[in-house]
Amino acid sequence: MPKQGIYEGDVTLIKWIALEGATVHPGDPLFLMENEKVEVEIESEDSGILQRTEADGFVAPVGSVVGWLHSTQAEYDAAKAAS
């Protein structure tokens, strides 16, 4: 979960926007997250194939991993097979 300003408490992954296995590019919306004050759409900072590791409703501290961007289909397939 990305850091939003100086907020460092728990945040909630409200809803994934990008589909599992989708190819995303910088600026593409990935998911909605919220803390006690604001709801924010999080955009991709890089290109890759999205592997979502957490489901909608996941609550975690800022900085937690909720997904990975894989650079190749083979890398994505291997990661999915291992999970």
mmCIF file of the N, C-alpha and C atoms, coordinates in Angstrom:
data_MODEL
# 
_entry.id   MODEL 
# 
loop_
_atom_site.group_PDB 
_atom_site.id 
_atom_site.type_symbol 
_atom_site.label_atom_id 
_atom_site.label_alt_id 
_atom_site.label_comp_id 
_atom_site.label_asym_id 
_atom_site.label_entity_id 
_atom_site.label_seq_id 
_atom_site.pdbx_PDB_ins_code 
_atom_site.Cartn_x 
_atom_site.Cartn_y 
_atom_site.Cartn_z 
_atom_site.occupancy 
_atom_site.B_iso_or_equiv 
_atom_site.pdbx_formal_charge 
_atom_site.auth_seq_id 
_atom_site.auth_comp_id 
_atom_site.auth_asym_id 
_atom_site.auth_atom_id 
_atom_site.pdbx_PDB_model_num 
ATOM 1   N N  . MET A 1 1  ? 0.845   -1.172  0.000   1.00 0.00 ? 1  MET A N  1 
ATOM 2   C CA . MET A 1 1  ? 0.000   0.000   0.000   1.00 0.00 ? 1  MET A CA 1 
ATOM 3   C C  . MET A 1 1  ? 0.892   1.238   0.000   1.00 0.00 ? 1  MET A C  1 
ATOM 4   N N  . PRO A 1 2  ? 0.639   2.169   -0.892  1.00 0.00 ? 2  PRO A N  1 
ATOM 5   C CA . PRO A 1 2  ? 1.473   3.373   -0.945  1.00 0.00 ? 2  PRO A CA 1 
ATOM 6   C C  . PRO A 1 2  ? 1.208   4.306   0.224   1.00 0.00 ? 2  PRO A C  1 
ATOM 7   N N  . LYS A 1 3  ? 2.208   5.059   0.579   1.00 0.00 ? 3  LYS A N  1 
ATOM 8   C CA . LYS A 1 3  ? 2.084   6.043   1.638   1.00 0.00 ? 3  LYS A CA 1 
ATOM 9   C C  . LYS A 1 3  ? 1.334   7.253   1.097   1.00 0.00 ? 3  LYS A C  1 
ATOM 10  N N  . GLN A 1 4  ? 0.353   7.726   1.833   1.00 0.00 ? 4  GLN A N  1 
ATOM 11  C CA . GLN A 1 4  ? -0.425  8.890   1.436   1.00 0.00 ? 4  GLN A CA 1 
ATOM 12  C C  . GLN A 1 4  ? -0.102  10.042  2.377   1.00 0.00 ? 4  GLN A C  1 
ATOM 13  N N  . GLY A 1 5  ? 0.723   10.978  1.915   1.00 0.00 ? 5  GLY A N  1 
ATOM 14  C CA . GLY A 1 5  ? 1.114   12.103  2.753   1.00 0.00 ? 5  GLY A CA 1 
ATOM 15  C C  . GLY A 1 5  ? 1.877   11.616  3.962   1.00 0.00 ? 5  GLY A C  1 
ATOM 16  N N  . ILE A 1 6  ? 1.512   12.114  5.138   1.00 0.00 ? 6  ILE A N  1 
ATOM 17  C CA . ILE A 1 6  ? 2.202   11.710  6.355   1.00 0.00 ? 6  ILE A CA 1 
ATOM 18  C C  . ILE A 1 6  ? 1.447   10.613  7.102   1.00 0.00 ? 6  ILE A C  1 
ATOM 19  N N  . TYR A 1 7  ? 0.341   10.144  6.545   1.00 0.00 ? 7  TYR A N  1 
ATOM 20  C CA . TYR A 1 7  ? -0.470  9.105   7.187   1.00 0.00 ? 7  TYR A CA 1 
ATOM 21  C C  . TYR A 1 7  ? 0.301   7.797   7.233   1.00 0.00 ? 7  TYR A C  1 
ATOM 22  N N  . GLU A 1 8  ? 0.333   7.156   8.406   1.00 0.00 ? 8  GLU A N  1 
ATOM 23  C CA . GLU A 1 8  ? 1.082   5.914   8.547   1.00 0.00 ? 8  GLU A CA 1 
ATOM 24  C C  . GLU A 1 8  ? 0.295   4.821   9.250   1.00 0.00 ? 8  GLU A C  1 
ATOM 25  N N  . GLY A 1 9  ? -1.029  4.981   9.370   1.00 0.00 ? 9  GLY A N  1 
ATOM 26  C CA . GLY A 1 9  ? -1.847  3.956   10.012  1.00 0.00 ? 9  GLY A CA 1 
ATOM 27  C C  . GLY A 1 9  ? -2.254  2.874   9.027   1.00 0.00 ? 9  GLY A C  1 
ATOM 28  N N  . ASP A 1 10 ? -3.273  2.094   9.403   1.00 0.00 ? 10 ASP A N  1 
ATOM 29  C CA . ASP A 1 10 ? -3.794  1.061   8.517   1.00 0.00 ? 10 ASP A CA 1 
ATOM 30  C C  . ASP A 1 10 ? -4.648  1.677   7.418   1.00 0.00 ? 10 ASP A C  1 
ATOM 31  N N  . VAL A 1 11 ? -4.635  1.027   6.276   1.00 0.00 ? 11 VAL A N  1 
ATOM 32  C CA . VAL A 1 11 ? -5.477  1.415   5.147   1.00 0.00 ? 11 VAL A CA 1 
ATOM 33  C C  . VAL A 1 11 ? -6.225  0.168   4.665   1.00 0.00 ? 11 VAL A C  1 
ATOM 34  N N  . THR A 1 12 ? -7.316  0.399   3.954   1.00 0.00 ? 12 THR A N  1 
ATOM 35  C CA . THR A 1 12 ? -8.129  -0.690  3.423   1.00 0.00 ? 12 THR A CA 1 
ATOM 36  C C  . THR A 1 12 ? -8.108  -0.669  1.910   1.00 0.00 ? 12 THR A C  1 
ATOM 37  N N  . LEU A 1 13 ? -7.852  -1.821  1.311   1.00 0.00 ? 13 LEU A N  1 
ATOM 38  C CA . LEU A 1 13 ? -7.976  -1.985  -0.129  1.00 0.00 ? 13 LEU A CA 1 
ATOM 39  C C  . LEU A 1 13 ? -9.467  -2.175  -0.379  1.00 0.00 ? 13 LEU A C  1 
ATOM 40  N N  . ILE A 1 14 ? -10.127 -1.132  -0.855  1.00 0.00 ? 14 ILE A N  1 
ATOM 41  C CA . ILE A 1 14 ? -11.580 -1.187  -1.028  1.00 0.00 ? 14 ILE A CA 1 
ATOM 42  C C  . ILE A 1 14 ? -11.957 -2.078  -2.197  1.00 0.00 ? 14 ILE A C  1 
ATOM 43  N N  . LYS A 1 15 ? -11.336 -1.828  -3.356  1.00 0.00 ? 15 LYS A N  1 
ATOM 44  C CA . LYS A 1 15 ? -11.738 -2.550  -4.555  1.00 0.00 ? 15 LYS A CA 1 
ATOM 45  C C  . LYS A 1 15 ? -10.628 -2.510  -5.594  1.00 0.00 ? 15 LYS A C  1 
ATOM 46  N N  . TRP A 1 16 ? -10.325 -3.663  -6.171  1.00 0.00 ? 16 TRP A N  1 
ATOM 47  C CA . TRP A 1 16 ? -9.408  -3.711  -7.296  1.00 0.00 ? 16 TRP A CA 1 
ATOM 48  C C  . TRP A 1 16 ? -10.108 -3.155  -8.526  1.00 0.00 ? 16 TRP A C  1 
ATOM 49  N N  . ILE A 1 17 ? -9.388  -2.351  -9.293  1.00 0.00 ? 17 ILE A N  1 
ATOM 50  C CA . ILE A 1 17 ? -9.898  -1.838  -10.565 1.00 0.00 ? 17 ILE A CA 1 
ATOM 51  C C  . ILE A 1 17 ? -9.288  -2.659  -11.703 1.00 0.00 ? 17 ILE A C  1 
ATOM 52  N N  . ALA A 1 18 ? -7.979  -2.872  -11.648 1.00 0.00 ? 18 ALA A N  1 
ATOM 53  C CA . ALA A 1 18 ? -7.278  -3.658  -12.670 1.00 0.00 ? 18 ALA A CA 1 
ATOM 54  C C  . ALA A 1 18 ? -7.539  -5.144  -12.437 1.00 0.00 ? 18 ALA A C  1 
ATOM 55  N N  . LEU A 1 19 ? -7.716  -5.866  -13.511 1.00 0.00 ? 19 LEU A N  1 
ATOM 56  C CA . LEU A 1 19 ? -7.996  -7.299  -13.427 1.00 0.00 ? 19 LEU A CA 1 
ATOM 57  C C  . LEU A 1 19 ? -6.727  -8.105  -13.198 1.00 0.00 ? 19 LEU A C  1 
ATOM 58  N N  . GLU A 1 20 ? -6.873  -9.229  -12.526 1.00 0.00 ? 20 GLU A N  1 
ATOM 59  C CA . GLU A 1 20 ? -5.772  -10.171 -12.354 1.00 0.00 ? 20 GLU A CA 1 
ATOM 60  C C  . GLU A 1 20 ? -5.258  -10.571 -13.737 1.00 0.00 ? 20 GLU A C  1 
ATOM 61  N N  . GLY A 1 21 ? -3.942  -10.535 -13.921 1.00 0.00 ? 21 GLY A N  1 
ATOM 62  C CA . GLY A 1 21 ? -3.335  -10.925 -15.188 1.00 0.00 ? 21 GLY A CA 1 
ATOM 63  C C  . GLY A 1 21 ? -3.355  -9.851  -16.264 1.00 0.00 ? 21 GLY A C  1 
ATOM 64  N N  . ALA A 1 22 ? -3.886  -8.676  -15.938 1.00 0.00 ? 22 ALA A N  1 
ATOM 65  C CA . ALA A 1 22 ? -3.946  -7.583  -16.920 1.00 0.00 ? 22 ALA A CA 1 
ATOM 66  C C  . ALA A 1 22 ? -2.561  -6.960  -17.100 1.00 0.00 ? 22 ALA A C  1 
ATOM 67  N N  . THR A 1 23 ? -2.294  -6.500  -18.295 1.00 0.00 ? 23 THR A N  1 
ATOM 68  C CA . THR A 1 23 ? -1.082  -5.717  -18.543 1.00 0.00 ? 23 THR A CA 1 
ATOM 69  C C  . THR A 1 23 ? -1.419  -4.266  -18.241 1.00 0.00 ? 23 THR A C  1 
ATOM 70  N N  . VAL A 1 24 ? -0.667  -3.674  -17.327 1.00 0.00 ? 24 VAL A N  1 
ATOM 71  C CA . VAL A 1 24 ? -0.898  -2.282  -16.925 1.00 0.00 ? 24 VAL A CA 1 
ATOM 72  C C  . VAL A 1 24 ? 0.316   -1.439  -17.281 1.00 0.00 ? 24 VAL A C  1 
ATOM 73  N N  . HIS A 1 25 ? 0.079   -0.142  -17.362 1.00 0.00 ? 25 HIS A N  1 
ATOM 74  C CA . HIS A 1 25 ? 1.111   0.826   -17.721 1.00 0.00 ? 25 HIS A CA 1 
ATOM 75  C C  . HIS A 1 25 ? 1.086   1.977   -16.724 1.00 0.00 ? 25 HIS A C  1 
ATOM 76  N N  . PRO A 1 26 ? 2.155   2.774   -16.668 1.00 0.00 ? 26 PRO A N  1 
ATOM 77  C CA . PRO A 1 26 ? 2.159   3.913   -15.740 1.00 0.00 ? 26 PRO A CA 1 
ATOM 78  C C  . PRO A 1 26 ? 0.910   4.780   -15.920 1.00 0.00 ? 26 PRO A C  1 
ATOM 79  N N  . GLY A 1 27 ? 0.288   5.087   -14.800 1.00 0.00 ? 27 GLY A N  1 
ATOM 80  C CA . GLY A 1 27 ? -0.911  5.920   -14.802 1.00 0.00 ? 27 GLY A CA 1 
ATOM 81  C C  . GLY A 1 27 ? -2.213  5.144   -14.841 1.00 0.00 ? 27 GLY A C  1 
ATOM 82  N N  . ASP A 1 28 ? -2.158  3.840   -15.147 1.00 0.00 ? 28 ASP A N  1 
ATOM 83  C CA . ASP A 1 28 ? -3.384  3.032   -15.143 1.00 0.00 ? 28 ASP A CA 1 
ATOM 84  C C  . ASP A 1 28 ? -3.872  2.849   -13.709 1.00 0.00 ? 28 ASP A C  1 
ATOM 85  N N  . PRO A 1 29 ? -5.184  2.952   -13.471 1.00 0.00 ? 29 PRO A N  1 
ATOM 86  C CA . PRO A 1 29 ? -5.698  2.727   -12.118 1.00 0.00 ? 29 PRO A CA 1 
ATOM 87  C C  . PRO A 1 29 ? -5.581  1.261   -11.731 1.00 0.00 ? 29 PRO A C  1 
ATOM 88  N N  . LEU A 1 30 ? -5.098  1.014   -10.497 1.00 0.00 ? 30 LEU A N  1 
ATOM 89  C CA . LEU A 1 30 ? -4.953  -0.352  -9.993  1.00 0.00 ? 30 LEU A CA 1 
ATOM 90  C C  . LEU A 1 30 ? -6.050  -0.713  -8.994  1.00 0.00 ? 30 LEU A C  1 
ATOM 91  N N  . PHE A 1 31 ? -6.222  0.132   -7.969  1.00 0.00 ? 31 PHE A N  1 
ATOM 92  C CA . PHE A 1 31 ? -7.204  -0.168  -6.926  1.00 0.00 ? 31 PHE A CA 1 
ATOM 93  C C  . PHE A 1 31 ? -7.589  1.095   -6.177  1.00 0.00 ? 31 PHE A C  1 
ATOM 94  N N  . LEU A 1 32 ? -8.677  0.991   -5.408  1.00 0.00 ? 32 LEU A N  1 
ATOM 95  C CA . LEU A 1 32 ? -9.104  2.059   -4.503  1.00 0.00 ? 32 LEU A CA 1 
ATOM 96  C C  . LEU A 1 32 ? -8.697  1.666   -3.099  1.00 0.00 ? 32 LEU A C  1 
ATOM 97  N N  . MET A 1 33 ? -8.148  2.612   -2.355  1.00 0.00 ? 33 MET A N  1 
ATOM 98  C CA . MET A 1 33 ? -7.820  2.378   -0.947  1.00 0.00 ? 33 MET A CA 1 
ATOM 99  C C  . MET A 1 33 ? -8.381  3.525   -0.126  1.00 0.00 ? 33 MET A C  1 
ATOM 100 N N  . GLU A 1 34 ? -8.564  3.268   1.152   1.00 0.00 ? 34 GLU A N  1 
ATOM 101 C CA . GLU A 1 34 ? -9.061  4.332   2.033   1.00 0.00 ? 34 GLU A CA 1 
ATOM 102 C C  . GLU A 1 34 ? -8.415  4.215   3.398   1.00 0.00 ? 34 GLU A C  1 
ATOM 103 N N  . ASN A 1 35 ? -8.316  5.382   4.042   1.00 0.00 ? 35 ASN A N  1 
ATOM 104 C CA . ASN A 1 35 ? -7.985  5.412   5.456   1.00 0.00 ? 35 ASN A CA 1 
ATOM 105 C C  . ASN A 1 35 ? -9.160  6.084   6.141   1.00 0.00 ? 35 ASN A C  1 
ATOM 106 N N  . GLU A 1 36 ? -9.012  6.489   7.378   1.00 0.00 ? 36 GLU A N  1 
ATOM 107 C CA . GLU A 1 36 ? -10.159 7.062   8.081   1.00 0.00 ? 36 GLU A CA 1 
ATOM 108 C C  . GLU A 1 36 ? -10.585 8.431   7.543   1.00 0.00 ? 36 GLU A C  1 
ATOM 109 N N  . LYS A 1 37 ? -9.769  9.038   6.676   1.00 0.00 ? 37 LYS A N  1 
ATOM 110 C CA . LYS A 1 37 ? -10.076 10.388  6.206   1.00 0.00 ? 37 LYS A CA 1 
ATOM 111 C C  . LYS A 1 37 ? -10.364 10.502  4.716   1.00 0.00 ? 37 LYS A C  1 
ATOM 112 N N  . VAL A 1 38 ? -9.825  9.606   3.895   1.00 0.00 ? 38 VAL A N  1 
ATOM 113 C CA . VAL A 1 38 ? -9.901  9.815   2.450   1.00 0.00 ? 38 VAL A CA 1 
ATOM 114 C C  . VAL A 1 38 ? -9.916  8.486   1.690   1.00 0.00 ? 38 VAL A C  1 
ATOM 115 N N  . GLU A 1 39 ? -10.563 8.498   0.529   1.00 0.00 ? 39 GLU A N  1 
ATOM 116 C CA . GLU A 1 39 ? -10.529 7.379   -0.410  1.00 0.00 ? 39 GLU A CA 1 
ATOM 117 C C  . GLU A 1 39 ? -9.688  7.826   -1.603  1.00 0.00 ? 39 GLU A C  1 
ATOM 118 N N  . VAL A 1 40 ? -8.753  6.976   -2.036  1.00 0.00 ? 40 VAL A N  1 
ATOM 119 C CA . VAL A 1 40 ? -7.803  7.354   -3.080  1.00 0.00 ? 40 VAL A CA 1 
ATOM 120 C C  . VAL A 1 40 ? -7.701  6.251   -4.119  1.00 0.00 ? 40 VAL A C  1 
ATOM 121 N N  . GLU A 1 41 ? -7.674  6.653   -5.397  1.00 0.00 ? 41 GLU A N  1 
ATOM 122 C CA . GLU A 1 41 ? -7.409  5.703   -6.475  1.00 0.00 ? 41 GLU A CA 1 
ATOM 123 C C  . GLU A 1 41 ? -5.901  5.612   -6.664  1.00 0.00 ? 41 GLU A C  1 
ATOM 124 N N  . ILE A 1 42 ? -5.358  4.401   -6.601  1.00 0.00 ? 42 ILE A N  1 
ATOM 125 C CA . ILE A 1 42 ? -3.922  4.195   -6.733  1.00 0.00 ? 42 ILE A CA 1 
ATOM 126 C C  . ILE A 1 42 ? -3.613  3.774   -8.164  1.00 0.00 ? 42 ILE A C  1 
ATOM 127 N N  . GLU A 1 43 ? -2.653  4.474   -8.765  1.00 0.00 ? 43 GLU A N  1 
ATOM 128 C CA . GLU A 1 43 ? -2.268  4.211   -10.143 1.00 0.00 ? 43 GLU A CA 1 
ATOM 129 C C  . GLU A 1 43 ? -0.948  3.451   -10.192 1.00 0.00 ? 43 GLU A C  1 
ATOM 130 N N  . SER A 1 44 ? -0.761  2.727   -11.285 1.00 0.00 ? 44 SER A N  1 
ATOM 131 C CA . SER A 1 44 ? 0.487   2.009   -11.499 1.00 0.00 ? 44 SER A CA 1 
ATOM 132 C C  . SER A 1 44 ? 1.613   3.005   -11.745 1.00 0.00 ? 44 SER A C  1 
ATOM 133 N N  . GLU A 1 45 ? 2.774   2.698   -11.196 1.00 0.00 ? 45 GLU A N  1 
ATOM 134 C CA . GLU A 1 45 ? 3.958   3.527   -11.422 1.00 0.00 ? 45 GLU A CA 1 
ATOM 135 C C  . GLU A 1 45 ? 4.872   2.909   -12.469 1.00 0.00 ? 45 GLU A C  1 
ATOM 136 N N  . ASP A 1 46 ? 4.515   1.699   -12.937 1.00 0.00 ? 46 ASP A N  1 
ATOM 137 C CA . ASP A 1 46 ? 5.369   0.967   -13.873 1.00 0.00 ? 46 ASP A CA 1 
ATOM 138 C C  . ASP A 1 46 ? 4.488   0.126   -14.780 1.00 0.00 ? 46 ASP A C  1 
ATOM 139 N N  . SER A 1 47 ? 5.096   -0.508  -15.763 1.00 0.00 ? 47 SER A N  1 
ATOM 140 C CA . SER A 1 47 ? 4.392   -1.423  -16.651 1.00 0.00 ? 47 SER A CA 1 
ATOM 141 C C  . SER A 1 47 ? 4.639   -2.858  -16.216 1.00 0.00 ? 47 SER A C  1 
ATOM 142 N N  . GLY A 1 48 ? 3.665   -3.723  -16.460 1.00 0.00 ? 48 GLY A N  1 
ATOM 143 C CA . GLY A 1 48 ? 3.839   -5.126  -16.162 1.00 0.00 ? 48 GLY A CA 1 
ATOM 144 C C  . GLY A 1 48 ? 2.520   -5.868  -16.149 1.00 0.00 ? 48 GLY A C  1 
ATOM 145 N N  . ILE A 1 49 ? 2.589   -7.142  -15.826 1.00 0.00 ? 49 ILE A N  1 
ATOM 146 C CA . ILE A 1 49 ? 1.412   -8.001  -15.728 1.00 0.00 ? 49 ILE A CA 1 
ATOM 147 C C  . ILE A 1 49 ? 1.066   -8.123  -14.248 1.00 0.00 ? 49 ILE A C  1 
ATOM 148 N N  . LEU A 1 50 ? -0.163  -7.763  -13.901 1.00 0.00 ? 50 LEU A N  1 
ATOM 149 C CA . LEU A 1 50 ? -0.580  -7.668  -12.502 1.00 0.00 ? 50 LEU A CA 1 
ATOM 150 C C  . LEU A 1 50 ? -0.915  -9.023  -11.894 1.00 0.00 ? 50 LEU A C  1 
ATOM 151 N N  . GLN A 1 51 ? -0.273  -9.299  -10.762 1.00 0.00 ? 51 GLN A N  1 
ATOM 152 C CA . GLN A 1 51 ? -0.634  -10.433 -9.914  1.00 0.00 ? 51 GLN A CA 1 
ATOM 153 C C  . GLN A 1 51 ? -1.153  -9.854  -8.608  1.00 0.00 ? 51 GLN A C  1 
ATOM 154 N N  . ARG A 1 52 ? -2.441  -9.999  -8.369  1.00 0.00 ? 52 ARG A N  1 
ATOM 155 C CA . ARG A 1 52 ? -3.033  -9.507  -7.123  1.00 0.00 ? 52 ARG A CA 1 
ATOM 156 C C  . ARG A 1 52 ? -2.796  -10.539 -6.031  1.00 0.00 ? 52 ARG A C  1 
ATOM 157 N N  . THR A 1 53 ? -2.250  -10.110 -4.888  1.00 0.00 ? 53 THR A N  1 
ATOM 158 C CA . THR A 1 53 ? -1.975  -11.039 -3.796  1.00 0.00 ? 53 THR A CA 1 
ATOM 159 C C  . THR A 1 53 ? -2.930  -10.877 -2.623  1.00 0.00 ? 53 THR A C  1 
ATOM 160 N N  . GLU A 1 54 ? -3.715  -9.825  -2.626  1.00 0.00 ? 54 GLU A N  1 
ATOM 161 C CA . GLU A 1 54 ? -4.696  -9.591  -1.561  1.00 0.00 ? 54 GLU A CA 1 
ATOM 162 C C  . GLU A 1 54 ? -6.048  -9.269  -2.182  1.00 0.00 ? 54 GLU A C  1 
ATOM 163 N N  . ALA A 1 55 ? -7.103  -9.585  -1.465  1.00 0.00 ? 55 ALA A N  1 
ATOM 164 C CA . ALA A 1 55 ? -8.462  -9.404  -1.964  1.00 0.00 ? 55 ALA A CA 1 
ATOM 165 C C  . ALA A 1 55 ? -9.051  -8.065  -1.516  1.00 0.00 ? 55 ALA A C  1 
ATOM 166 N N  . ASP A 1 56 ? -10.163 -7.698  -2.161  1.00 0.00 ? 56 ASP A N  1 
ATOM 167 C CA . ASP A 1 56 ? -10.924 -6.532  -1.726  1.00 0.00 ? 56 ASP A CA 1 
ATOM 168 C C  . ASP A 1 56 ? -11.208 -6.650  -0.231  1.00 0.00 ? 56 ASP A C  1 
ATOM 169 N N  . GLY A 1 57 ? -11.117 -5.535  0.479   1.00 0.00 ? 57 GLY A N  1 
ATOM 170 C CA . GLY A 1 57 ? -11.383 -5.522  1.912   1.00 0.00 ? 57 GLY A CA 1 
ATOM 171 C C  . GLY A 1 57 ? -10.160 -5.757  2.781   1.00 0.00 ? 57 GLY A C  1 
ATOM 172 N N  . PHE A 1 58 ? -9.010  -6.059  2.166   1.00 0.00 ? 58 PHE A N  1 
ATOM 173 C CA . PHE A 1 58 ? -7.775  -6.304  2.913   1.00 0.00 ? 58 PHE A CA 1 
ATOM 174 C C  . PHE A 1 58 ? -7.377  -5.051  3.679   1.00 0.00 ? 58 PHE A C  1 
ATOM 175 N N  . VAL A 1 59 ? -7.094  -5.189  4.974   1.00 0.00 ? 59 VAL A N  1 
ATOM 176 C CA . VAL A 1 59 ? -6.658  -4.081  5.835   1.00 0.00 ? 59 VAL A CA 1 
ATOM 177 C C  . VAL A 1 59 ? -5.211  -4.338  6.232   1.00 0.00 ? 59 VAL A C  1 
ATOM 178 N N  . ALA A 1 60 ? -4.368  -3.320  6.039   1.00 0.00 ? 60 ALA A N  1 
ATOM 179 C CA . ALA A 1 60 ? -2.939  -3.501  6.313   1.00 0.00 ? 60 ALA A CA 1 
ATOM 180 C C  . ALA A 1 60 ? -2.276  -2.158  6.571   1.00 0.00 ? 60 ALA A C  1 
ATOM 181 N N  . PRO A 1 61 ? -1.080  -2.184  7.177   1.00 0.00 ? 61 PRO A N  1 
ATOM 182 C CA . PRO A 1 61 ? -0.327  -0.947  7.351   1.00 0.00 ? 61 PRO A CA 1 
ATOM 183 C C  . PRO A 1 61 ? 0.138   -0.404  6.002   1.00 0.00 ? 61 PRO A C  1 
ATOM 184 N N  . VAL A 1 62 ? 0.309   0.896   5.942   1.00 0.00 ? 62 VAL A N  1 
ATOM 185 C CA . VAL A 1 62 ? 0.891   1.526   4.762   1.00 0.00 ? 62 VAL A CA 1 
ATOM 186 C C  . VAL A 1 62 ? 2.225   0.849   4.473   1.00 0.00 ? 62 VAL A C  1 
ATOM 187 N N  . GLY A 1 63 ? 2.494   0.562   3.205   1.00 0.00 ? 63 GLY A N  1 
ATOM 188 C CA . GLY A 1 63 ? 3.733   -0.087  2.809   1.00 0.00 ? 63 GLY A CA 1 
ATOM 189 C C  . GLY A 1 63 ? 3.606   -1.587  2.585   1.00 0.00 ? 63 GLY A C  1 
ATOM 190 N N  . SER A 1 64 ? 2.436   -2.159  2.920   1.00 0.00 ? 64 SER A N  1 
ATOM 191 C CA . SER A 1 64 ? 2.220   -3.591  2.709   1.00 0.00 ? 64 SER A CA 1 
ATOM 192 C C  . SER A 1 64 ? 2.100   -3.918  1.220   1.00 0.00 ? 64 SER A C  1 
ATOM 193 N N  . VAL A 1 65 ? 2.516   -5.108  0.849   1.00 0.00 ? 65 VAL A N  1 
ATOM 194 C CA . VAL A 1 65 ? 2.415   -5.571  -0.537  1.00 0.00 ? 65 VAL A CA 1 
ATOM 195 C C  . VAL A 1 65 ? 1.018   -6.137  -0.773  1.00 0.00 ? 65 VAL A C  1 
ATOM 196 N N  . VAL A 1 66 ? 0.354   -5.666  -1.838  1.00 0.00 ? 66 VAL A N  1 
ATOM 197 C CA . VAL A 1 66 ? -0.966  -6.189  -2.206  1.00 0.00 ? 66 VAL A CA 1 
ATOM 198 C C  . VAL A 1 66 ? -0.952  -6.797  -3.602  1.00 0.00 ? 66 VAL A C  1 
ATOM 199 N N  . GLY A 1 67 ? 0.167   -6.681  -4.297  1.00 0.00 ? 67 GLY A N  1 
ATOM 200 C CA . GLY A 1 67 ? 0.273   -7.262  -5.624  1.00 0.00 ? 67 GLY A CA 1 
ATOM 201 C C  . GLY A 1 67 ? 1.664   -7.049  -6.192  1.00 0.00 ? 67 GLY A C  1 
ATOM 202 N N  . TRP A 1 68 ? 1.912   -7.720  -7.321  1.00 0.00 ? 68 TRP A N  1 
ATOM 203 C CA . TRP A 1 68 ? 3.201   -7.619  -8.002  1.00 0.00 ? 68 TRP A CA 1 
ATOM 204 C C  . TRP A 1 68 ? 2.980   -7.299  -9.468  1.00 0.00 ? 68 TRP A C  1 
ATOM 205 N N  . LEU A 1 69 ? 3.935   -6.601  -10.067 1.00 0.00 ? 69 LEU A N  1 
ATOM 206 C CA . LEU A 1 69 ? 3.956   -6.406  -11.512 1.00 0.00 ? 69 LEU A CA 1 
ATOM 207 C C  . LEU A 1 69 ? 5.098   -7.235  -12.075 1.00 0.00 ? 69 LEU A C  1 
ATOM 208 N N  . HIS A 1 70 ? 4.768   -8.172  -12.939 1.00 0.00 ? 70 HIS A N  1 
ATOM 209 C CA . HIS A 1 70 ? 5.763   -9.047  -13.558 1.00 0.00 ? 70 HIS A CA 1 
ATOM 210 C C  . HIS A 1 70 ? 6.092   -8.525  -14.951 1.00 0.00 ? 70 HIS A C  1 
ATOM 211 N N  . SER A 1 71 ? 7.349   -8.628  -15.327 1.00 0.00 ? 71 SER A N  1 
ATOM 212 C CA . SER A 1 71 ? 7.793   -8.061  -16.601 1.00 0.00 ? 71 SER A CA 1 
ATOM 213 C C  . SER A 1 71 ? 7.489   -8.944  -17.806 1.00 0.00 ? 71 SER A C  1 
ATOM 214 N N  . THR A 1 72 ? 7.278   -10.242 -17.585 1.00 0.00 ? 72 THR A N  1 
ATOM 215 C CA . THR A 1 72 ? 6.980   -11.145 -18.699 1.00 0.00 ? 72 THR A CA 1 
ATOM 216 C C  . THR A 1 72 ? 5.838   -12.086 -18.320 1.00 0.00 ? 72 THR A C  1 
ATOM 217 N N  . GLN A 1 73 ? 5.209   -12.661 -19.340 1.00 0.00 ? 73 GLN A N  1 
ATOM 218 C CA . GLN A 1 73 ? 4.146   -13.637 -19.098 1.00 0.00 ? 73 GLN A CA 1 
ATOM 219 C C  . GLN A 1 73 ? 4.697   -14.870 -18.394 1.00 0.00 ? 73 GLN A C  1 
ATOM 220 N N  . ALA A 1 74 ? 5.904   -15.285 -18.776 1.00 0.00 ? 74 ALA A N  1 
ATOM 221 C CA . ALA A 1 74 ? 6.525   -16.458 -18.153 1.00 0.00 ? 74 ALA A CA 1 
ATOM 222 C C  . ALA A 1 74 ? 6.758   -16.218 -16.657 1.00 0.00 ? 74 ALA A C  1 
ATOM 223 N N  . GLU A 1 75 ? 7.209   -15.026 -16.301 1.00 0.00 ? 75 GLU A N  1 
ATOM 224 C CA . GLU A 1 75 ? 7.427   -14.683 -14.890 1.00 0.00 ? 75 GLU A CA 1 
ATOM 225 C C  . GLU A 1 75 ? 6.105   -14.701 -14.126 1.00 0.00 ? 75 GLU A C  1 
ATOM 226 N N  . TYR A 1 76 ? 5.063   -14.125 -14.725 1.00 0.00 ? 76 TYR A N  1 
ATOM 227 C CA . TYR A 1 76 ? 3.733   -14.120 -14.109 1.00 0.00 ? 76 TYR A CA 1 
ATOM 228 C C  . TYR A 1 76 ? 3.231   -15.552 -13.915 1.00 0.00 ? 76 TYR A C  1 
ATOM 229 N N  . ASP A 1 77 ? 3.332   -16.371 -14.969 1.00 0.00 ? 77 ASP A N  1 
ATOM 230 C CA . ASP A 1 77 ? 2.861   -17.762 -14.896 1.00 0.00 ? 77 ASP A CA 1 
ATOM 231 C C  . ASP A 1 77 ? 3.575   -18.538 -13.804 1.00 0.00 ? 77 ASP A C  1 
ATOM 232 N N  . ALA A 1 78 ? 4.894   -18.354 -13.681 1.00 0.00 ? 78 ALA A N  1 
ATOM 233 C CA . ALA A 1 78 ? 5.679   -19.047 -12.658 1.00 0.00 ? 78 ALA A CA 1 
ATOM 234 C C  . ALA A 1 78 ? 5.254   -18.596 -11.259 1.00 0.00 ? 78 ALA A C  1 
ATOM 235 N N  . ALA A 1 79 ? 5.027   -17.303 -11.081 1.00 0.00 ? 79 ALA A N  1 
ATOM 236 C CA . ALA A 1 79 ? 4.616   -16.784 -9.778  1.00 0.00 ? 79 ALA A CA 1 
ATOM 237 C C  . ALA A 1 79 ? 3.234   -17.307 -9.402  1.00 0.00 ? 79 ALA A C  1 
ATOM 238 N N  . LYS A 1 80 ? 2.312   -17.365 -10.357 1.00 0.00 ? 80 LYS A N  1 
ATOM 239 C CA . LYS A 1 80 ? 0.979   -17.876 -10.086 1.00 0.00 ? 80 LYS A CA 1 
ATOM 240 C C  . LYS A 1 80 ? 1.036   -19.361 -9.723  1.00 0.00 ? 80 LYS A C  1 
ATOM 241 N N  . ALA A 1 81 ? 1.872   -20.116 -10.427 1.00 0.00 ? 81 ALA A N  1 
ATOM 242 C CA . ALA A 1 81 ? 2.000   -21.550 -10.151 1.00 0.00 ? 81 ALA A CA 1 
ATOM 243 C C  . ALA A 1 81 ? 2.577   -21.806 -8.762  1.00 0.00 ? 81 ALA A C  1 
ATOM 244 N N  . ALA A 1 82 ? 3.438   -20.912 -8.301  1.00 0.00 ? 82 ALA A N  1 
ATOM 245 C CA . ALA A 1 82 ? 4.080   -21.067 -6.991  1.00 0.00 ? 82 ALA A CA 1 
ATOM 246 C C  . ALA A 1 82 ? 3.188   -20.620 -5.839  1.00 0.00 ? 82 ALA A C  1 
ATOM 247 N N  . SER A 1 83 ? 2.135   -19.848 -6.133  1.00 0.00 ? 83 SER A N  1 
ATOM 248 C CA . SER A 1 83 ? 1.290   -19.337 -5.047  1.00 0.00 ? 83 SER A CA 1 
ATOM 249 C C  . SER A 1 83 ? 0.116   -20.235 -4.731  1.00 0.00 ? 83 SER A C  1 
# 
